[in-house]
Amino acid sequence: MDNVLPPDRIPHSRIEDALAIVLGTLMVSFGVMMLKQAGALTGSTAGIAFLLSYLSPLSFGSLFFLINLPFYWLAIRRMGREFTLKTFCAVGLVSLFTQLHPLFIHFSVLNPFYATLFGNVVMGIGFIVLFRHKASLGGVNILALWLQDRFGLRAGKVQMAVDTCVVVASLFVVSLPMLLASVAGAVILNLIIAMNHRPGRYTV
């Protein structure tokens, strides 16, 4: 039998990490913009920021950045300084990009159900890019990744449970059809994460 050696493991460089964080946050923030324009919601920390932005004069970007601040303590203690720094940068970029996207693009015609589902697909891909480079978008993402590393619980399933609760709590903010679309979008997003981010799947 041939002695087949595993391929060399090449870790990501700092430049690759930086480019991935920019790309991942661009995708997530674009999905957020679609959901915002459609009047939909999502789960996790972003869902809380959505709810508060609908009920207050503050923007989604400002609220998203502020809500994430308490979770950095857990990130430093459990996930390390490098992960925390990347996550802080990712959260800051999403907050910034959600403010910048509307300056360059606006949908004159946008089916709200399509925007909700496709927006979550785009966000899910962005999350995978960030997770692959050991970053997250804070909040529940940090908690889900810590539970996965510590207890083997899949991050996607943890987020799915939390996200569904957040979206259902939004019944008093959006209409029932948009709530159902938001729940379906949250399920799609977390299925993407569950299928593509499992313990032991990636080594670098």
Secondary structure, 3 states (H helix, E strand, C coil): CCCCCCCCCCCCCHHHHHHHHHHHHHHHHHHHHHHHHHCCCCCHHHHHHHHHHHHCCCCHHHHHHHHHCCHHHHHHHHHCHHHHHHHHHHHHHHHHHHHHHHHHCCCCCCCHHHHHHHHHHHHHHHHHHHHHCCCCCCCHHHHHHHHHHHHCCCHHHHHHHHHHHHHHHHHHCCCHHHHHHHHHHHHHHHHHHHHHCCCCCCCC
